[in-house]
Amino acid sequence: MVLDHSGDEIDVLASVSDDRSFSNPAKELDRKFWVEDQAALGKLTPRERMVFELKHYQGLRLRPLERC
């Protein structure tokens, strides 16, 4: 038990921030998804990756190819 200057009990561990990803389940899940996403992107051909990035990062829309 730890007391502050006024004699009130304080929780020392609650006042210490822990920014490690494994201490926060949401951050750990985000990290795992990021690792999986990077692995999946690495399997794409350069052309596939460009299409993916233009659509998802630049917001461009895909349209079907017109058939002759």
Summary of the structure (lengths in Angstrom):
residues: 68
radius of gyration: 24.0
end to end distance: 79.7
largest distance: 84.0
contacts: 99
relative contact order: 0.07
helix: 51%
strand: 6%
